[in-house]
Amino acid sequence: MSEHYYSKETKTSSEERTWNFELLGHDFTFTTDNAVFSKREVDFGSRLMIEVFNEPGIGGDFLDLGCGYGPIGLSLAKSFENRHVFMVDVNSRALGLAKQNAAANHVKNVTIKESDRLDGIEGHKFASILTNPPIRAGKQVVHSMFEEAEEALLDEGELWVVIQKKQGAPSAKKKLEELFGHTEIVEKQKGYYILKAKKFD
């Protein structure tokens, strides 16, 4: 089986690298490795979503769905210290790095755990869910992530998605509109769309 950053285990040799990056005015030190997404720098799409994200008007935890080595979840945890941020991923190597990066950057208000989509946190409800979905896993996987996220949101909770137009932004927007009734394009830059869908019971 070919290995991807959305695979649970990887046999690709480890080659850790550590680098610094600024997010939301905070200086971070990130350690990344082979077989994790965007290992050389925080990818443009994730940076854009982090920058335009707005705190929801309701209380509750945040979820970084498919956290990788942790840039989205850790930057939000640093900026919104009154919130608890859950960070989940299926990739064991990425999860190890996320835990390492949380410790290195002294981020305490996070829970990092293995989860295939939302299976590992079933029953928990969130005020905001953010995801840079694994497009290469296929539309069916991505759309099922949206479905599970909608179920895991509190009333008036928000799902934030970053996706490139060429990788299916129009299709993603249509799916979100089916689930939520309305989807807002918060930002468009360099072919990346930041989509936000709000849940109403």
SVG drawing of the C-alpha trace seen along z (x, -y; Angstrom):
<svg xmlns="http://www.w3.org/2000/svg" viewBox="-33 -40 50 42">
<polyline fill="none" stroke="black" stroke-width="0.4" points="0.0,0.0 1.3,-3.4 1.9,-5.7 0.4,-9.2 0.2,-11.8 -3.3,-10.5 -2.1,-6.9 -2.0,-5.6 1.5,-4.2 4.5,-5.0 7.6,-3.0 9.3,-6.0 12.6,-6.7 12.5,-9.5 14.4,-12.7 13.2,-15.3 13.9,-18.9 13.2,-21.9 12.4,-25.4 10.8,-28.7 7.6,-30.3 5.4,-33.1 1.6,-32.6 -0.9,-35.2 2.0,-37.2 3.5,-34.2 6.9,-32.7 6.7,-28.9 9.3,-26.3 8.1,-23.3 9.6,-19.9 8.4,-18.0 9.4,-14.8 9.0,-12.8 5.5,-11.5 3.7,-14.5 1.9,-17.2 3.9,-20.4 7.0,-19.5 9.2,-22.5 6.9,-25.4 3.3,-26.0 1.4,-25.7 -0.3,-28.8 -3.8,-27.4 -3.5,-26.7 -1.9,-30.1 -4.7,-31.8 -7.4,-30.0 -5.5,-30.8 -5.3,-34.5 -9.0,-35.0 -10.5,-32.7 -12.9,-34.5 -13.8,-33.2 -17.4,-32.0 -20.1,-33.8 -20.6,-30.7 -18.6,-29.0 -17.0,-25.6 -13.9,-23.8 -12.2,-23.9 -11.2,-21.0 -8.4,-20.8 -9.5,-17.9 -6.5,-16.4 -4.0,-18.3 -0.7,-17.0 2.2,-18.3 0.0,-21.0 0.2,-24.5 -3.5,-25.2 -4.4,-23.9 -1.4,-25.2 -1.6,-28.7 -5.3,-28.9 -4.6,-27.5 -1.9,-30.2 -4.3,-32.9 -7.4,-31.8 -6.1,-30.6 -9.6,-30.5 -10.5,-27.7 -9.5,-24.1 -8.3,-22.8 -8.6,-19.1 -6.2,-18.1 -6.8,-14.8 -5.1,-12.9 -4.9,-9.3 -1.1,-9.6 0.9,-8.3 4.1,-10.2 2.2,-13.4 0.6,-13.0 3.9,-12.4 5.2,-15.6 2.1,-17.5 2.7,-16.5 6.4,-17.4 5.5,-20.8 2.9,-21.5 5.6,-20.8 8.3,-22.8 6.0,-25.8 4.6,-25.6 1.0,-25.1 -1.0,-23.5 -4.7,-23.9 -4.7,-21.1 -5.7,-17.5 -3.9,-15.6 -5.1,-12.1 -5.4,-9.6 -8.7,-9.6 -9.8,-8.4 -11.8,-11.4 -14.0,-11.9 -14.2,-8.3 -11.8,-8.9 -13.8,-11.8 -17.3,-10.5 -19.8,-12.3 -17.8,-15.5 -19.4,-18.7 -17.4,-21.7 -17.9,-25.5 -15.5,-25.5 -14.0,-22.8 -11.2,-23.7 -9.9,-21.5 -7.4,-21.5 -8.8,-18.2 -6.7,-15.4 -7.8,-16.0 -5.7,-13.1 -7.8,-10.7 -10.6,-11.4 -13.9,-13.3 -15.8,-10.6 -13.5,-10.8 -13.5,-14.6 -17.3,-14.8 -17.7,-12.2 -15.5,-14.4 -17.9,-17.3 -20.8,-15.1 -19.2,-14.0 -18.1,-17.6 -21.7,-18.9 -22.9,-16.3 -20.1,-17.2 -20.8,-20.9 -22.8,-22.7 -25.8,-24.7 -24.4,-27.9 -21.0,-26.2 -18.9,-26.8 -17.0,-24.6 -14.0,-26.2 -12.5,-24.6 -9.6,-25.5 -9.5,-24.0 -8.1,-25.0 -10.4,-25.7 -8.6,-23.2 -8.9,-20.6 -12.6,-20.8 -13.7,-24.0 -16.9,-24.3 -17.8,-20.7 -17.0,-21.2 -19.1,-24.4 -22.0,-22.5 -21.7,-19.7 -21.5,-22.1 -24.6,-23.9 -26.4,-20.6 -25.4,-19.9 -25.8,-23.4 -28.1,-25.3 -25.7,-28.1 -21.9,-28.5 -19.9,-31.7 -16.7,-32.2 -14.7,-34.1 -11.6,-34.6 -10.2,-33.8 -6.5,-34.1 -4.1,-32.4 -6.8,-29.8 -7.5,-28.9 -11.0,-29.3 -11.7,-29.6 -15.3,-28.4 -17.3,-28.8 -20.6,-26.9 -22.7,-27.6 -24.9,-25.1 -28.5,-25.9 -30.8,-23.3"/>
</svg>
